[in-house]
Amino acid sequence: MDLSQATESFFASCRAARYSEHTLIDYKNTFRKFEKVVAGNTPVNNISVDEIVKFMGSPEVMQVSKKTALNYHTGLSSLWRWSVEKGYCETNIVRLVKAPRPEQRDIVPYTRREIEKLIGAANSSNLPERDFAIVLVLLDTGIRASELGDVKIKKVYIEERQILVLGKGGKERRLRVSQDTINVIVHYLNWRGCSKLSAYREKYLFLGNTNKKITRHTLRQLCDRLEVRANVANVYPHKFRHTFAIEFLRNGGNIFTLQKLLGHTTLDMVKRYLAIAQSDIDRDHDKASPVKNWHLVKQL
């Protein structure tokens, strides 16, 4: 089987297995770029380790972030693993090529003042009801951008104040929201004409400008507009997730509960949030300590 046939069959297999649209798009993008380096009519079993290395070192891959390059490596490895299972090639040669190690960027959450400015910008946008609700849901749940777009009205439980989210690996989790956020969601749905929720169960909660579900790209564009209007630097969807996580821990939330809310399989990322929250607690104690501020201990 040649490369083009393999990628097409693999892609169909992933779609049949109900892989997320985000994963499918990533795979398609990876394979399209790979076929610029290795011809599509090349038999999969004839592709060498050197050609994988050549692709990973190509200008198109070198210009993207290490995290994106790692996604390319992961996509190719998934394709080769599937090809081995199907008997189209003998070994997963991608495993012989060292995967890029993404840089660990500093986590900088929004400040309260920045959130207030973003809410003000959302309330003065062309779609204030929708944009205000989006900002609150992102901040109140830590939901991923791709997960937000997939939420249907039937997955919003008004009385229970919960949103049912389908996360990575097809795992569902319930996200609790505040009464204030629920009120804003209800106001937005009434504005959309969806006051009788039972009649709109299959509709997506948040729509883009074309009346289709909001995508990660559309959400990023919204963040870009809010950034300019609010005069807040570095506004992007995932930063709301960081802010939710850190504020959750600052306010006494449990680390294991946070792991479940965020949909993480390990505690690695949650521990990074905990370290930031703990440093804030230590700094606040240094400022607020009664022993220090009342000068109870004379110099020894």
N, C-alpha and C positions, 0 to 999 in steps of 0.2 A: 504494500500500500504506500502511495506517495504522500508527501507532506500535506498537500492541499486536501486530499481525501481523508487523511487522518484527522486533521483539525476540524473538518466539517462533521465527521462522524462523532468525534469527541464532543464537539459543541452540542450536537443533537442529543447525545447521551446526558450531558449536563442539564440541558433544558428539560428533558424527560424526568430527570431526578429532582426537578423543581429548585435548581440552584437560583440564588437571588439574581435579580436583574443587574445589580451592581457587579457581581462576580462574572456574569456572562459578558458584560461590556468590557471588563478588564481582560478577560481571556481573548476576546475578539481583537482588542487593541494590540495585545502581545503578539498574537499569531500573525496579524497583518504586518507588524514591524519585522518579525522574524523572517517572513517571506521576502523581505527586501534584501536580506543577507543570504538566505538559502532558498534556491528556486523551489517553487511549489511542486514541481514534478519530480523532485528528488525522493527516492524511496526512503522512508523513515529509518530503516535499518542501516542505510548507507551514510547517514549523517554522523559526523565525527564529533568528538569532544572539542577539537580545535575550532569547529564551526560554531559550537555553542559559545566558546570563549570569544571568538571573533564578534559574535552578536552582542555579547555582554560588554565588549569593549568598543563597540561601534559609536560614532559621533552621536547618533540619535539616542542611544541609551546613556552615554556619558553626560549628556546635557540635562538629564532629569535628576531628581533627588534620589538619594540612596534608597529611600523607602519605596519609590516607584520602581527603581531597578530591581529591588528585592521582589516586588510583585511580578515583574517579568520572569525572573528566575523561578518563582513559585508556579507560575502558569505553565511554563515549559516543563517543569518537573511533573506537574499533574498530567500533562499530555503524554509524557514518556511513560509514566507509571501505568496509565490506562493502556497505552500501546503494548507494554509488556504483558499486561493481563490478557489482552486480546490476541497475543501471539504475533503482533506485527513487527516487534523488534525484540532483541534478546535481553538487553539491560537498560536500566535508566541511567543514561550517560550524563544527564544533567546533574546528578548527585556527585559526579566527579569534578564539577566546577564549583569552586567556593562561592557561596552566596554573598552579596554585598551586606555589610552590617550598617543599618541605618544610624544616622547620628541622633543622639538624644538631645532634643531641643529643650530649652528652658520652658517650663510651664508658667505662663503669666495669665492669671484670671482677670476678668473685668473687675473694676472697682464698683462700689455702689453708685458713685457719681456717674461713671460711664454707663451703667445700666439705665439710670434715670434719663440720661441724655439720649440713649438709644430708644427708650420707650417714647420719649418726646418726639423723636424723629419718625418712629413708626406711626404715631398718632396723627402726624401731619403728612403722611404719604398719600398716594393716590388710592390705596386700599387700606385705610387705617384699621378697619375692623379685623381684617385678615392678618395684617402685619403685626399688630399689637398682640393678637392671640399666638402667633408663631413665636415671637420673642419670649412670651411668658411660658409657653410649653417647653421650649428649648431650655430655658433657665430653670424651670421647676422640676424637670425630669432627667436631664442629662441625656436625652434621647439622641441617637445618631442621626445625621442628616438623611441618610438613605432610609432609615426606619420611619422618620417623620413623614416622608412622602408616601409610604405604603399604608399609613393608618387610614382605615375607613371609618365612616361615621358609626357603623355598628360596633366598632371596637372601643368606642368611648362610652363609659358607664357613668352617667351623670350622678345618680344617687350615691354610688360607691366612691365617686371621685377617683376613678381609675381609667387608665388607657392600656389596652392590651396591644403589645408590640411583638412583631415577629422579627427576631434578631438574627445574628450570624448562626449558621448551622441549622436554620429552621427552628430555633428554640424560641418559644413564646415566654414573655414575662409581663407581669402586671406592674405598671408604674402608677404610684399614688400621686395625685396633684392636689394643690391647695384649693379651698373653696373660691378664692379670688380668681384663680386660673379657670376653674370650671365656669364661673359666672361670665368671664370674658369669652370662653368658647361658646357658651349658650347664646350670648349676645351676637357673636359672629355668625352662628348658624341661623339665628332669626333674621339677621341682615341678608343672608343668602337665600332666605325663603325656605329654610329647612326646619321650621319649627316643629312639624310633625316628623320626628326622627324615624319612625317606623317606615315611612314612605321613601326615605333616602338612605336606608341602611347600607346599600352597596356603593354609595358615592364616596369618593375620597374626602377626607376631612379638609385638607388644604389643597387648593387648586392654583395652578399657574395662570398666566395671562391668556392661555389658549383653552382654558376650561378643562385641561387635563391635570392629572396629579402633579403636584410640585416636585421637581427633580432636584438633585444635588446642585446641578448647574444653575437652575432658577433661584435656589436658595442662596447660592453664593453671590449671584447678581443682586439679590435683595440686600445681603450684608454689605456689598460694595456701596449701594445707594445710601444705606443707613450710616455707613462710615463717613461719607461725605457730608450728609445732612446734619449728623450729630457732632461732627468734628472729633471723632474718636478714632484712634489709630488701631490698625490691625484687627478689623472686625471680620470674623469668619465663624461658620456654624459650630465647629468643634470647640471653639473657645467658650461657648456657653456650657458645653459638657464639662470642661475643666472647672469652670466657675461653680457649677452645681456640685461637683464632687468635693472641691475644697471647702465650700461653705457648709456642705453636709457634715464634714468632719470637724470643722471649726465649731459648729453648733452642737457637737456631742453625738453625732451619728456613729453607728457601729461600722467598723471596717468591712465585716463580712456581709452586712446588709447592703453596703455600698457596692460591693462586688456583684451582688445579685441584681441590684438596680441598674448597674451599668452593663450587665451582660458579659462580664469578663470571666474567662475560664480559669484564670490564675489571679493571684494577688499582686503580681509584679507591678502593674500600672497603678493599682490602688495604693501600694506602698509609697510610690512617688508622690501621690496626692497627700498621703499621711505625713510624709516628711515636711512638705510645705506647710501644712496645717500646724504641725508640731512646732516648727520654727516660729510661726506667728504667735502661738501660745506662749512660747518661751520669751519672746520679745515683749509681749504684753505684760507678762509677769514681772519682767525686769523694770517696766515702766510703772506698774501698779503696786508693787510689793509694799505692804505697810511697814515691814521692818526696815526697808531701805528708806522710804519716804519720811518716816517718823524719826529716823536717825536714832533707833533704840539701842544700838550697839556702838559704844565709843571706840575710837581707834585703838587697836591692841598694839 
